[in-house]
Amino acid sequence: MIAYAQNGAAPEATQSMITLVVMLVAFAAIFYFLLIRPQRRRQKEHRDLLGSLKRGDRVVTAGGIMGTIEEMSDDSVVLVVEEGKLRLSKGSIVDKVRK
């Protein structure tokens, strides 16, 4: 029977595995704090904005149309603009015009 001596490769493999795991955790944390968290904050702010809308508010849509809310339903709004009225999706409103 032939016996072979173990070389010191096992600790190096373990060290490289630990380094890999630490790097993956670091990338996940960076990804979360730079991309996911700010996007969730913006979504929450937009949800709050849509929840606070009421008749008579002046708003701006994603297309840049400014108007005053005349009617509201669960998923749409009717805006009064200079040339008439427009029915738009409630989600297309991006901001209130502050006086």
MODELLER restraints for C-alpha pairs under 7 A, 6 or more apart:
rsr = mdl.restraints
at = mdl.atoms
rsr.add(forms.Gaussian(group=physical.xy_distance, feature=features.Distance(at['CA:55:A'], at['CA:69:A']), mean=5.15, stdev=0.5))
rsr.add(forms.Gaussian(group=physical.xy_distance, feature=features.Distance(at['CA:55:A'], at['CA:70:A']), mean=5.53, stdev=0.5))
rsr.add(forms.Gaussian(group=physical.xy_distance, feature=features.Distance(at['CA:55:A'], at['CA:71:A']), mean=6.39, stdev=0.5))
rsr.add(forms.Gaussian(group=physical.xy_distance, feature=features.Distance(at['CA:56:A'], at['CA:68:A']), mean=5.69, stdev=0.5))
rsr.add(forms.Gaussian(group=physical.xy_distance, feature=features.Distance(at['CA:56:A'], at['CA:69:A']), mean=5.19, stdev=0.5))
rsr.add(forms.Gaussian(group=physical.xy_distance, feature=features.Distance(at['CA:56:A'], at['CA:70:A']), mean=6.31, stdev=0.5))
rsr.add(forms.Gaussian(group=physical.xy_distance, feature=features.Distance(at['CA:57:A'], at['CA:68:A']), mean=5.57, stdev=0.5))
rsr.add(forms.Gaussian(group=physical.xy_distance, feature=features.Distance(at['CA:57:A'], at['CA:69:A']), mean=5.61, stdev=0.5))
rsr.add(forms.Gaussian(group=physical.xy_distance, feature=features.Distance(at['CA:58:A'], at['CA:67:A']), mean=5.57, stdev=0.5))
rsr.add(forms.Gaussian(group=physical.xy_distance, feature=features.Distance(at['CA:58:A'], at['CA:68:A']), mean=4.36, stdev=0.5))
rsr.add(forms.Gaussian(group=physical.xy_distance, feature=features.Distance(at['CA:58:A'], at['CA:69:A']), mean=6.48, stdev=0.5))
rsr.add(forms.Gaussian(group=physical.xy_distance, feature=features.Distance(at['CA:58:A'], at['CA:96:A']), mean=5.86, stdev=0.5))
rsr.add(forms.Gaussian(group=physical.xy_distance, feature=features.Distance(at['CA:58:A'], at['CA:97:A']), mean=5.31, stdev=0.5))
rsr.add(forms.Gaussian(group=physical.xy_distance, feature=features.Distance(at['CA:59:A'], at['CA:66:A']), mean=5.71, stdev=0.5))
rsr.add(forms.Gaussian(group=physical.xy_distance, feature=features.Distance(at['CA:59:A'], at['CA:67:A']), mean=5.70, stdev=0.5))
rsr.add(forms.Gaussian(group=physical.xy_distance, feature=features.Distance(at['CA:59:A'], at['CA:68:A']), mean=6.25, stdev=0.5))
rsr.add(forms.Gaussian(group=physical.xy_distance, feature=features.Distance(at['CA:59:A'], at['CA:93:A']), mean=6.78, stdev=0.5))
rsr.add(forms.Gaussian(group=physical.xy_distance, feature=features.Distance(at['CA:59:A'], at['CA:95:A']), mean=5.72, stdev=0.5))
rsr.add(forms.Gaussian(group=physical.xy_distance, feature=features.Distance(at['CA:59:A'], at['CA:96:A']), mean=4.28, stdev=0.5))
rsr.add(forms.Gaussian(group=physical.xy_distance, feature=features.Distance(at['CA:59:A'], at['CA:97:A']), mean=5.27, stdev=0.5))
rsr.add(forms.Gaussian(group=physical.xy_distance, feature=features.Distance(at['CA:60:A'], at['CA:66:A']), mean=4.56, stdev=0.5))
rsr.add(forms.Gaussian(group=physical.xy_distance, feature=features.Distance(at['CA:60:A'], at['CA:67:A']), mean=6.75, stdev=0.5))
rsr.add(forms.Gaussian(group=physical.xy_distance, feature=features.Distance(at['CA:60:A'], at['CA:93:A']), mean=5.92, stdev=0.5))
rsr.add(forms.Gaussian(group=physical.xy_distance, feature=features.Distance(at['CA:60:A'], at['CA:94:A']), mean=5.98, stdev=0.5))
rsr.add(forms.Gaussian(group=physical.xy_distance, feature=features.Distance(at['CA:60:A'], at['CA:95:A']), mean=5.35, stdev=0.5))
rsr.add(forms.Gaussian(group=physical.xy_distance, feature=features.Distance(at['CA:60:A'], at['CA:96:A']), mean=6.22, stdev=0.5))
rsr.add(forms.Gaussian(group=physical.xy_distance, feature=features.Distance(at['CA:60:A'], at['CA:97:A']), mean=6.78, stdev=0.5))
rsr.add(forms.Gaussian(group=physical.xy_distance, feature=features.Distance(at['CA:61:A'], at['CA:92:A']), mean=5.39, stdev=0.5))
rsr.add(forms.Gaussian(group=physical.xy_distance, feature=features.Distance(at['CA:61:A'], at['CA:93:A']), mean=4.22, stdev=0.5))
rsr.add(forms.Gaussian(group=physical.xy_distance, feature=features.Distance(at['CA:61:A'], at['CA:94:A']), mean=5.38, stdev=0.5))
rsr.add(forms.Gaussian(group=physical.xy_distance, feature=features.Distance(at['CA:62:A'], at['CA:92:A']), mean=5.37, stdev=0.5))
rsr.add(forms.Gaussian(group=physical.xy_distance, feature=features.Distance(at['CA:62:A'], at['CA:93:A']), mean=6.04, stdev=0.5))
rsr.add(forms.Gaussian(group=physical.xy_distance, feature=features.Distance(at['CA:62:A'], at['CA:94:A']), mean=5.77, stdev=0.5))
rsr.add(forms.Gaussian(group=physical.xy_distance, feature=features.Distance(at['CA:66:A'], at['CA:81:A']), mean=6.88, stdev=0.5))
rsr.add(forms.Gaussian(group=physical.xy_distance, feature=features.Distance(at['CA:67:A'], at['CA:79:A']), mean=5.39, stdev=0.5))
rsr.add(forms.Gaussian(group=physical.xy_distance, feature=features.Distance(at['CA:67:A'], at['CA:80:A']), mean=5.36, stdev=0.5))
rsr.add(forms.Gaussian(group=physical.xy_distance, feature=features.Distance(at['CA:67:A'], at['CA:81:A']), mean=4.83, stdev=0.5))
rsr.add(forms.Gaussian(group=physical.xy_distance, feature=features.Distance(at['CA:68:A'], at['CA:79:A']), mean=5.26, stdev=0.5))
rsr.add(forms.Gaussian(group=physical.xy_distance, feature=features.Distance(at['CA:68:A'], at['CA:80:A']), mean=5.20, stdev=0.5))
rsr.add(forms.Gaussian(group=physical.xy_distance, feature=features.Distance(at['CA:68:A'], at['CA:81:A']), mean=6.88, stdev=0.5))
rsr.add(forms.Gaussian(group=physical.xy_distance, feature=features.Distance(at['CA:69:A'], at['CA:77:A']), mean=6.72, stdev=0.5))
rsr.add(forms.Gaussian(group=physical.xy_distance, feature=features.Distance(at['CA:69:A'], at['CA:78:A']), mean=5.91, stdev=0.5))
rsr.add(forms.Gaussian(group=physical.xy_distance, feature=features.Distance(at['CA:69:A'], at['CA:79:A']), mean=4.64, stdev=0.5))
rsr.add(forms.Gaussian(group=physical.xy_distance, feature=features.Distance(at['CA:69:A'], at['CA:80:A']), mean=6.40, stdev=0.5))
rsr.add(forms.Gaussian(group=physical.xy_distance, feature=features.Distance(at['CA:70:A'], at['CA:78:A']), mean=5.54, stdev=0.5))
rsr.add(forms.Gaussian(group=physical.xy_distance, feature=features.Distance(at['CA:70:A'], at['CA:79:A']), mean=5.71, stdev=0.5))
rsr.add(forms.Gaussian(group=physical.xy_distance, feature=features.Distance(at['CA:70:A'], at['CA:80:A']), mean=6.39, stdev=0.5))
rsr.add(forms.Gaussian(group=physical.xy_distance, feature=features.Distance(at['CA:71:A'], at['CA:77:A']), mean=5.64, stdev=0.5))
rsr.add(forms.Gaussian(group=physical.xy_distance, feature=features.Distance(at['CA:71:A'], at['CA:78:A']), mean=5.02, stdev=0.5))
rsr.add(forms.Gaussian(group=physical.xy_distance, feature=features.Distance(at['CA:72:A'], at['CA:78:A']), mean=6.41, stdev=0.5))
rsr.add(forms.Gaussian(group=physical.xy_distance, feature=features.Distance(at['CA:75:A'], at['CA:89:A']), mean=6.02, stdev=0.5))
rsr.add(forms.Gaussian(group=physical.xy_distance, feature=features.Distance(at['CA:75:A'], at['CA:90:A']), mean=5.37, stdev=0.5))
rsr.add(forms.Gaussian(group=physical.xy_distance, feature=features.Distance(at['CA:76:A'], at['CA:87:A']), mean=6.72, stdev=0.5))
rsr.add(forms.Gaussian(group=physical.xy_distance, feature=features.Distance(at['CA:76:A'], at['CA:88:A']), mean=5.52, stdev=0.5))
rsr.add(forms.Gaussian(group=physical.xy_distance, feature=features.Distance(at['CA:76:A'], at['CA:89:A']), mean=4.38, stdev=0.5))
rsr.add(forms.Gaussian(group=physical.xy_distance, feature=features.Distance(at['CA:76:A'], at['CA:90:A']), mean=4.58, stdev=0.5))
rsr.add(forms.Gaussian(group=physical.xy_distance, feature=features.Distance(at['CA:77:A'], at['CA:87:A']), mean=5.66, stdev=0.5))
rsr.add(forms.Gaussian(group=physical.xy_distance, feature=features.Distance(at['CA:77:A'], at['CA:88:A']), mean=5.47, stdev=0.5))
rsr.add(forms.Gaussian(group=physical.xy_distance, feature=features.Distance(at['CA:77:A'], at['CA:89:A']), mean=6.32, stdev=0.5))
rsr.add(forms.Gaussian(group=physical.xy_distance, feature=features.Distance(at['CA:77:A'], at['CA:90:A']), mean=5.72, stdev=0.5))
rsr.add(forms.Gaussian(group=physical.xy_distance, feature=features.Distance(at['CA:78:A'], at['CA:85:A']), mean=6.54, stdev=0.5))
rsr.add(forms.Gaussian(group=physical.xy_distance, feature=features.Distance(at['CA:78:A'], at['CA:86:A']), mean=5.46, stdev=0.5))
rsr.add(forms.Gaussian(group=physical.xy_distance, feature=features.Distance(at['CA:78:A'], at['CA:87:A']), mean=4.36, stdev=0.5))
rsr.add(forms.Gaussian(group=physical.xy_distance, feature=features.Distance(at['CA:78:A'], at['CA:88:A']), mean=6.31, stdev=0.5))
rsr.add(forms.Gaussian(group=physical.xy_distance, feature=features.Distance(at['CA:79:A'], at['CA:85:A']), mean=5.52, stdev=0.5))
rsr.add(forms.Gaussian(group=physical.xy_distance, feature=features.Distance(at['CA:79:A'], at['CA:86:A']), mean=5.17, stdev=0.5))
rsr.add(forms.Gaussian(group=physical.xy_distance, feature=features.Distance(at['CA:79:A'], at['CA:87:A']), mean=6.36, stdev=0.5))
rsr.add(forms.Gaussian(group=physical.xy_distance, feature=features.Distance(at['CA:80:A'], at['CA:86:A']), mean=6.55, stdev=0.5))
